[in-house]
Amino acid sequence: PGKEAEIKEFCEVNFNIDFPLTEKQSVKGEDAHPFFHHVADRLGEASLPRWNFHKYLIDTDGRLIGAWSSKAEPAGAEITSAIERALP
């Protein structure tokens, strides 16, 4: 919950993030951003975020090829090996 500025400050203070954040978006239901409708169609409802820091992998052709929950480490073996397989 909260406005975008509050979310940004919370993430910077509590998670020491230094990357840009997108706008706050709905991820489920009719009001969901079109990207999340695509995710649900392509990878199923289970691939939608349940919490912050959900991760998606998009290949060089713009295809959605993977999704990981917020528990997955960005530099973990599962994600890095998927990135390596996707590289041209």
C-alpha positions as CSV (number, residue, x, y, z in Angstrom):
1,P,0.0,0.0,0.0
2,G,1.0,3.6,-0.3
3,K,1.8,6.2,-2.9
4,E,4.7,5.7,-5.3
5,A,7.0,8.0,-3.4
6,E,6.3,6.2,-0.2
7,I,7.0,2.8,-1.8
8,K,10.3,4.1,-3.3
9,E,11.4,5.4,0.1
10,F,10.4,2.2,1.9
11,C,12.4,0.1,-0.6
12,E,15.4,2.3,-0.5
13,V,15.5,2.4,3.4
14,N,14.6,-1.3,4.0
15,F,16.2,-3.0,1.0
16,N,18.9,-0.6,0.0
17,I,17.7,-0.6,-3.7
18,D,19.4,1.7,-6.2
19,F,17.5,0.8,-9.3
20,P,14.5,2.6,-10.9
21,L,11.0,1.5,-9.9
22,T,8.1,1.4,-12.3
23,E,4.8,2.9,-11.5
24,K,2.5,1.1,-9.1
25,Q,0.3,-1.2,-11.2
26,S,-2.5,-3.8,-10.7
27,V,-1.3,-7.3,-11.4
28,K,-4.5,-9.3,-11.1
29,G,-8.1,-9.0,-12.3
30,E,-9.6,-6.8,-15.0
31,D,-7.6,-3.7,-13.9
32,A,-4.3,-5.5,-14.3
33,H,-1.6,-3.9,-16.5
34,P,-1.6,-5.6,-20.0
35,F,1.8,-7.1,-19.3
36,F,0.3,-9.1,-16.4
37,H,-2.5,-10.3,-18.6
38,H,0.1,-11.5,-21.1
39,V,2.0,-13.3,-18.2
40,A,-1.1,-15.1,-17.1
41,D,-1.9,-16.1,-20.7
42,R,1.6,-17.2,-21.5
43,L,2.8,-18.8,-18.2
44,G,-0.4,-19.2,-16.1
45,E,-1.9,-17.5,-13.1
46,A,0.8,-19.1,-10.8
47,S,3.4,-16.8,-12.6
48,L,1.7,-13.6,-11.4
49,P,3.4,-11.8,-8.5
50,R,2.3,-12.6,-5.0
51,W,4.8,-10.1,-3.4
52,N,7.4,-7.5,-4.4
53,F,10.6,-8.4,-6.3
54,H,9.0,-11.0,-8.5
55,K,11.2,-11.6,-11.5
56,Y,10.6,-12.1,-15.2
57,L,13.0,-13.0,-18.0
58,I,12.4,-11.7,-21.4
59,D,14.5,-12.8,-24.3
60,T,16.2,-10.6,-27.0
61,D,13.1,-11.0,-29.2
62,G,10.8,-9.7,-26.4
63,R,9.3,-13.1,-25.5
64,L,8.5,-13.9,-21.9
65,I,10.6,-17.0,-21.1
66,G,10.7,-17.3,-17.3
67,A,9.3,-16.2,-14.0
68,W,10.5,-16.4,-10.4
69,S,9.0,-15.5,-7.1
70,S,10.3,-12.9,-4.8
71,K,12.1,-15.7,-2.8
72,A,14.4,-16.4,-5.8
73,E,17.8,-14.8,-5.6
74,P,18.5,-12.6,-8.7
75,A,22.0,-14.0,-9.0
76,G,21.0,-17.6,-8.0
77,A,21.9,-20.5,-10.2
78,E,18.3,-21.1,-11.5
79,I,18.0,-17.5,-12.8
80,T,21.6,-17.1,-14.1
81,S,21.5,-20.4,-15.9
82,A,18.2,-19.3,-17.6
83,I,19.8,-16.1,-18.6
84,E,22.8,-17.9,-20.0
85,R,20.6,-20.2,-22.0
86,A,18.7,-17.2,-23.4
87,L,21.8,-15.4,-24.6
88,P,22.4,-15.4,-28.3
